[in-house]
Amino acid sequence: MRGAGVAELDIVVNDMTNVLSHRGPDDQGIWIDEKAGIALGHRRLSIIDLSEQGHQPMQSDCGRFVTVFNGEIYNFKELGALLKRAGHSFRGHSDTEVLLAAVVEWGVKKAIQRFNGMFAIAIWDRHERQLHLASDRMGEKPLYYGWAGDVFLFGSELKALRAYRNFQPVINRDALALYFRYRYVPAPYSIYQGIHKLVPGSIIIISPDKQGSLPDPEPYWSLQDVVENGIAQPDAHSETDTINNFEKILADAIEMRMVSDVPLGAFLSGGIDSSLIVALMQSRSDRPVKTFSIGFNEAEYDEAVYAKAVARHIGTEHTELYVTAQQAMDVIPALPQIYDEPFADCSQIPTYLLATMARKNVTVSLSGDGGDELFAGYWRHFMAMRIWDNAQHFPNVLRLLSGSMITSLSPASWDKLRIAIDWMLPAKLRNFPVGDRAYKLAGIIKSEDEQALYRELVSDWHNCSDLVIGAREAQTGVVYGASSLKAEDFRVQMMFLDAVNYLPGDILTKVDRATMACSLEARVPFLDPNVIAFAWGVPMEMKVRNGQGKWLLRQLLSRYVPESLFNRPKMGFGVPVGNWLRGPLRGWAEDLLDKQKLDEQGLLNSEMVRQLWHEHLSGRRNWQNQLWNVLMFQAWQTNWMK
């Protein structure tokens, strides 16, 4: 802020950091260089070195660099030992001190390349008068940035940028169209024009003297390179040796993430990924690990019974909470404030409830996220590709005809047919809603090519440019990102696309906002760079086997937990939103979907929205995903665009 005095800079940064107090309730700090017009603010959640020696903003011993950063550098002890041998000394034992010494010793880019962690980092170089912003490799920690007039702003959440008094929020309709397709706004876009997300694994350098200029972020790490290296040099060990190597690499990643000066635990759903993380945690702990799960009375959404069985077998100190539908629905009004950008993965509700419960006992919790993307855990990685491969044996015209025949019946009619033959089906297939799956099958077999297939599988709204008035859907790496990937197996391409888009845009966003909203830090061992490099070198036949994904994870977990406790269909982590919209949430939804309101706002095609709403209420179709996208946008707009 050129020409601004210390008092004005202090007010601006105070306003911005105060709205982020949930991310750092333990301490706050501001550093100002009036001459340069630079002010850095920080809110601290104290995890490592709880003393004043860990206070941020922090300045390097030489005085050249000043930093604020959110997250953790897990290998800071190892790096600190190297830096001590190089002549550096440390007042405390925080990773922030190590970060600054590393930058002094190796430079910004080379230092960040050595960091094993999750982070959003800002470093002001007082000599070069440049601001460096850096994101971690996989996008665990968010970082938004952009110009507001002649002032450059950045922060961990959009609400920090909005706190600047001259911020003018304008909805980016092209990005909004992307949101409706994928239920999140993919990087580098944000919901606001002129404001960006820093893409994972990159650094952007801002020169305050170049007002309004936004250079392209520079990658310091490439997942595509990791994937292609894994393909070129696949793991050639025996199955037993590969499992042993995996156990050591993952255990090392977990042990690194168990370093904490505050109470630590883990989320435990009872699924393969979280159970494996907890099992390895417990094997390396001299006391019972604190584990947490959440349950629902609706059996089709409840995994708590499995989590409890796994916890009992492993020997953790387990806490579970069964919540009512009303308790879950009570979270909904807070969602626009928690996710201050439109976000519509309905598992955001149980994730927040789980985080809130865990925070009463711990300040850090490990999670099993990332296992699906690295080890082929999603239905599309194995079953969808099997269907697609089989469909290729038939002429295009026959595939199109078959798809049209499937969709000639409504999903409700398909469900009625399934009910009629329930008595002759295996128990696990009874009461299974087949209608919407039949339509998904039709979409698969009618796809023109593999790219179209993937787009079909990951899209909620397919005609989102028609839904958002005046939008031209922006091009994004969600599909096109695999075009240059050197991988013949399209399953590898799908997993890569999931890892660079769905994982940071949906999964990690959901977990970060839900946990940080209650001042809980989530750590993700599967996203350790050594685990990532190992995973992409594992041959596909050790990921997908016998019609199931995550074969390697299953083999390792079976060393700690009987297969009977985890060998079951994937349930996900959802809530019965579709039923709620026809029942207790109907009034709330009706108000947000009011045609007059939609027309006055001028953003969405009200006829399209109302048609889906009526079809959903009638029971002819289950449009819960599409409607939840609209409702979360409408709720966000009501909260933020007043």
N, C-alpha and C positions, 0 to 999 in steps of 0.2 A: 504494500500500500504506500505508494510514493507520497511523501509530504505528510504522512500521518505521524502524530506524536505518540509517545509512549503510552499515554493514557488512552488514546483512541485504539491503538493496537491491543492494549490489554483488555479493553471492553469487548472488542470483536472476538478475540480468542477465548475469553471467558465464556461468552455466549455460546460459542461453538463447542467447547469442551464440556460445558455444564449439561448439555443435552445428551452427552455420552457417558454420564456418571454411572450408568448400569454396567458399562464395559470396564470401568475402573473406579470402584467406590472407595478404595483404600487411600488414595493420594492423588493430588493434582499439581501440575506445574506449568509455568509459562516462561519462555525465553524470548527476548525481544532484542533485535538489532535495529534501532531507530534509523540509523543512517542508511541501511540497506532496505528499510521498509519491510523487514521480515519478522514474523512472529510465529513461534511453534508452541502448541499446547498439547498436553497429555493428561489422560486419566489412567490411573494405575490400579490394576488388580494384582496385588502382591503375591507372587508364587515362589520366586527364587530371590534370596537375599531380601528379607523383609525390612531391613534397616534403611536409613537415609542414603546409604551408598548405592542403592538401586533406584534412586529418584530420577525421574525424567521431567523435562528435557535434560540430556546429559551432554557435556562437552568433552572432547578429547583432551588429553594432557597437554598436547601441543597448542590447543586453542583453535585449530583450524576447522574441525568438524563438530557439528552439533546435531544430535539425533533425537527423534521420538520414534518409537516403534511398538507395534502391537504384536503379541505372539511370543514364541519361545524359540531359542536356538539350542537344540538338544545336545549338540556336540561342543558346547562352549568350554567344557573342562579340557577336552582334548586340544582345542584351539588355543585355550589359555596357556596350556603347558608349552606349546610351540612358541607362542608369543613371549613368554617369560624367557625362554632360551635365546630369543632374539633381542632381549634387553628391556622388554616392557614390564611394568609393575602395576599392581592392582590394589586399590584401596579396600574394595569389598569382594564379593564373589558373585556378582550378577552377570548375566549374559550380555547386558547392555554395555558394560565396560569392555568385554571381550570384543563385541561388535565394533566399537570405536577403535580399539587397538588394531584390529584386523584391517580396518579401512586405512588407518595410518600406515600400516606395514605393507599391505598388498594393493591398495587402491580399492575403489568401491566395487567394481565389477568382479574382480578376482576374489575379493573377500566374500562377496555374496555367493559366488560359486562354491565356496568351501562350506557354507552354512548348511547344516542339516536341521531343518526346522519348519515351522509355520510362521509366517510373518507378513506384515505390511510395514515397510520401513521408509522413513523420510530422513534424508541426510542433507544438511545445508553445508556447502563448502564455502567458507568465508573468504578464502583466497581467490577461487575461481568465480565466486558469486553465482553458483549454480545450485539448484535444488534437485537432488536425486530421489526419485520415488521407486521403490522396488516391491514386487510381490513374490510370494513363495512359489515353488515349482508347480503346485497343483491347484492353487487358488483357495487354500484353507482360510485365509484371512482376507477380508475385502479392503479395497482402496478405491475411492471415488475421487475424481479430480476434474477441474475445468476452470474456465475464466468466467467471472461475473463482472462484466464491464472491464475495468482496468485492474481488477484484483484477481489473483490466482488463488483458488481454494482447493483444499483436499481434506479428506477425512475418512474414517472407517465406515461411516454410514451417511446416507443422504441427508438425514436430519441435521447433521453438523453443518453441511453446506447451506441448508435452508435457514439455519439460524443466523446467517449473515444478513444484515438488514436490507441490503440492496440486491439480494438474490431474486431473480425474476423467473419463477418456474413456468416453463412452457412444455407441454407434453409432446414428446416425439412420436408422432402417429406411426411412423414406419417401425420404430422399436415396439410400439404397442401391438402392432400386427404380429411381430415375432413373439411377444408375450402370449398372445392367444394361441399361437401354434404350440408353444413348448411349455406353457404355464410359468415361465420365468423370462426375464429379459437377458439374453445372452451377451456376454462381453464381446466387444468393447463398448456396447451400447448401454445406456441407462434410460429410464423412462423420461428423462428431461433432455431437451435439445441442448447441445453444447457441453453436456456433462458425460464423462466416460468412466467405465470401470477399467482398471489396469489389468491387462490380460495376465494370466499366470506365467511365471518364469520369465518376467521381463523387467526392464528398468526404463524409466523415462526421465530425461534431463530437461529441466525447465530453467530458462534464463529470464529472470524478472525484467531485464532490460528489453526483451523481445516480447512486448505486450501483445497478448492475444494469440501468440504462436503456440501451437501444440505439435511438437515433433512426434514422429512415430516411435512407439516403444521399441527398445532394442532387446531382443531375447538374449539371456545369458545361459539358458538351458532349453533343450528341445525334447519334448516327449517323442516326437516323430523320429528323431535320431536314436533314441533309446529303443523304440519299437523296431526300427530297421536293423539296428545292431543285434537285437535279439533274434530276429529272423535270419540274419546272415550267419550268426554263430549260436545256433540253438544248443540247449543243454543236452549233452550226450551221455550223461551218467545213467546208471541203472535206476529203476524206479525207487528202489530202497535208498540209494545214495542221494537222489534228488529230494526225497522226503526228508532225509537227515539234514541236507544242506538248507532246505527251506526252514526247517525247525530252528536251526541256529540263527539264520538271518532274521527271521521274524522275532525270535526271542530277544535278540540283541536290540532290535528296534523298540520292542516293548519295554525292555529294561531301561533304555535311554529315556523313554517317556514316563517312567515311574519316578524320575528324580523330581522331588518337590519338597518345599519347606512347609507345605500346608497339607491337610488331609486329602487323600486321593482314593478314587474308586473306579468303577467301570459300569457302563450300561450293559445289561444282559437281557437279550430278547429270547434266548433259547434257540436261536438260529445258528447256523454253522459259523458265520463270521464272528459274532460277538462271543460265542461259546469258546472258540479257539483262542481269541484274545485273552479271555478270562482264565482259561486253563493254563496258558503259558505264564500269565501274570502270577497265578497262584503257585506254579511250580518254582517260581523265583522269589517268593515272598516267605518270610518267616512268621507271618501272621495272616489270619484270614483276610482276603481281599473283600472290600465292601462292594457289593453289587446291587444293582437297582433295576427293577422292571415294573411295567405298568400293565394292568389287566382291565378287560372289559367284560361285562356280563354277557354280551353277545358272543356266542362260542366261535363264530366264523371270524371274529376279529381279535380273539384272545390268545396270546402266546404265553401269558404269564405262567400257566401251569407247566409248560415246557421249561421255561426259564428256572422255575423253582426246582424242578427235578434235576436240571444240570447243576444248579448252585449246590444242591444237597450232595450230589455225587462228587463235585470238585472240592467242596468244603469251604465255600465262601460265607461271609456274613451278609446274608441276603435280605433286602427290603423290597417289598412289593406293595403296590397301591392299586386297588380296584376302584375305578372311577365310574360314576354314573354318566348316562348320556347328558344329563343336565350340567354336570361339572365340566364335561368336555365342551358343551355348547357355550358355557359361560366364558370360555377363552376367546370366542370368536370376536367380540367387540374390541379386544386388545390387539388383534392380529395386524391391522394397518399400522399401528404404532410400533410394533415389534419388527415387522417387515416393512420398512418405510419406502419400499418400492413394490409395485404389484407382484404378488407371489401366490401361487395357487396349488401347491402340493398339499392336499388335505391332511397328510401325515404330519404337517406342521403342528397340528393340535396335540396329538399324543406326545410328540417330541418335546413340546414346551412343558406339558404336564410332567413328563419324566424328568426333565431338567430341573424343574421347580422342586420336585421331591428329592432328587439327589443333592441339590444345593443345601438342603437342611443338614446334610451329613458331611459333605466334602466340598472342596473348592475346585478340584480337578477330576475329570472323569475320562477314561479311555473309551473309545467306541470302535465298532467293527466296520465302519464305512470304508468303501474302496475295494472290498473283496470281490464284489460282483463285477466291477469294471475290469479288474486285473485277471480274474480267474474264470470268466464266462459264467456269471451267475444269473443273468437275466434270461427269460423265456426266449427272447429274440435271438440269443446267442446259440441256441441249440434247436429248439422245436421249430421256430419260424424258418430257420435255414433248411431244416429237413423238409418242411412243407414246400418251400420255394424250390429246392432241388428236385423234388418229385414232380412239381408242377411243370418244370422245364421239359419233361418228356412229352408234353402235349402241345399241339399247335396253339398259337395265340388266340385264334378264334374260339377254340374249345375252352380255353381258360377264361376268356371274357364271358362266354355263355354260362359257364359254371358259376362264376361270380355273380352274374345277374340272376341266375336261378336261386342262389342262396338269399339274395337281398329281395327277391320277390315276396318272401314271407317276412313279416315284421319280427323283430326280436322277441316280442311277447308271444307270437305264434310258435316260434322255435322253443321257447320255454314251456309252453303248454304241451308240445309234442314230447319233450323230455319228461315232463311230469307223468305223462301217460305210460311211459315205459320204465318209470322209476323202479318198479318191482323187479325188473330183470337186469338192472345195472349193479355193478359193484358198489359197496357201501360208500366208498370215497367219492363216487360220481353222483350220488343221489343228492337232491336239493342243490345241484350245481347250476347256476344260471348260464345257459348256453347261448342265448340269443345274441348278446353283444359279442361273444367270442366268435359266433358264426359270421357276423359282419366283419370282424377283424380278419377272419380266414378269407372272406371274399376279397378284402382289400389286398391281402398277400398274393393270392393267385392271379389277381387282375393287374398287378404292378408291371410296368413296362420293363424295368431293369432293377438291378440291385440297389442303386441309389434311390429310386422311387420306392422300393420296398422299405428301406430304412426310414425314409421320410414318412411313409404311411404308419410305421410302427411307433414313431416317437411324437406324432402330431396329435393334438387334441382337436383343434379346429383346422380344417383343411382349406377353407375358403376365407382365411382371416383378412385378406385384403378387401374382400367384399363386406366383411363384418365391420371393419374400422373405416369409417368414412374418410376419404381423401388419403388413404394410406397406400404406400407402395412398399411391400414387404422388403426389408433390407436384406442384402446377401449376408450370410453368416456361415461360419465354419461348422455349424451343426450338421450340414450335409457335405458342403464343398470341401471341408477340411481334409477329407480322405483322398481327394482326387490325386494328390501327389505322393501318397504313401505307397511305398514299394512293398505291396503285400497281395499275393494272388488270392489268398483265402479271405473271402468277404467277412467272415466272422471276426477276423483280426481287425478289419477296417471298422466294423461296428463297435468293437470293444474300444478301439482308439477314439472313435467319435464320441462314445459315451464318456471316456476318460477326460477328453478335452472340453466337453460341452455340458453334458448332463450332470456329471459329477460336481464340477464347481458351480454351475448355474443353478442346480436344484439341490442335490444332496448336501453339499458343504454349506451352501447358503442357508438351508433349512436348519442345519445343526448349529452353525455359528450364531445366527440371530436368536434361536430358541435358548441356547445355553447362555449367551452373553446378556440376554434380557434379564436373567436372574443371577448375573455375575458368577457364572460357572464356566470354567475353561474346559473345552473338549479337545482331546488329543487323538490322533488317528494313526496308529502304527502301520497299517497297510500302505500308507503313503510315504513311508520312509524311502528315500531315493534308492537305497540298496535293495529293498523289497521290490520296488518298481522295476529296477533293472533285472533282477532275478526273474520276476513274473513274466516279462516279455521274452525271456529266453526259454521258458518252459514250452515244450511242444504242445500243440492243440489237443493231441490225444491224451495228454495228462491233465487237461482241463475239462474236456467234454468226453464223456464215455457213458455208454449204456443209456443214452437219452437224458443224461443229467449233466449239469455244469459243476464246476468246482471240485472235480475229482481229487485233485491234489490236496485241497483243504480237508476234504472228507477223510482221506487216508491219514493225515496228520492228526486230526481231531480224534479219530478212533483210537489213538494211543492213550488218550486221556479220558474219553467219554464213550460209553457204549453206543453203538450205532442206533439202537432202538430209541435213544433219547433225542436224536437229531435227524435221522433219515426219514423225512416227511416232506410233503410239498411246501414250497415257499409260500408264506402267508402275506408278507408285506407288513406294513405298519400303518393301517388306515383306520378310518371311522366310517360308519354307515351314513355318509352325507346324503346319498340318494333318498333314503327313507326319511331322514330328518327334513329334507326340503318338501316332502309331501305331508309332513306332520308338524312338529313343533317349530321348525324354522320357516314355515310357509309365509307367515306374516312379514317377517324380516325380509325374506327374499322378495316378496311381492312389492314391498315398498321400494327396494333398490332397483327392481326390474320394471317399475312403472313406465308405461309407454310415454306419457307426457314428459316425465323426468328425463328419459333417454333422449327424446327428441330435442328438449331444451339444451341438454349438454352438447348435442351435435357431434358426438364421437363415434357412437355405435349405431348400426342398422337395427332399429327397434323392431322391425318386422321379423328379422331373423331370430332375434333374441326371444321375442314373445312366442314364436312358433315352437321353438325348442322347449320353452317353459310349459306351454300347454301340452305338448306331447309327453313331457316328463310327468306332469301332474296326472295325466290320464293313465299312465302306466304302459303306454304303447312303446316307449323307448326309455332307456336309462341314460339320460344326458347329464349325469351328475358331474362329470369332469368338465364338460364344456360350460355348464351353468356355474360351477364353482369358480372357474376362471373369470366369468363375467361378474359374479358377486364379489369376488375379492378385489377386482378392479374398481367396481362401484363403491365398495366400502373404503378402499384406499382413497378414491377421488373425494368422497364425502369428508374424509379425515384431513386430507392434505391440500386439496384444491379449492378451499372455501373462498 
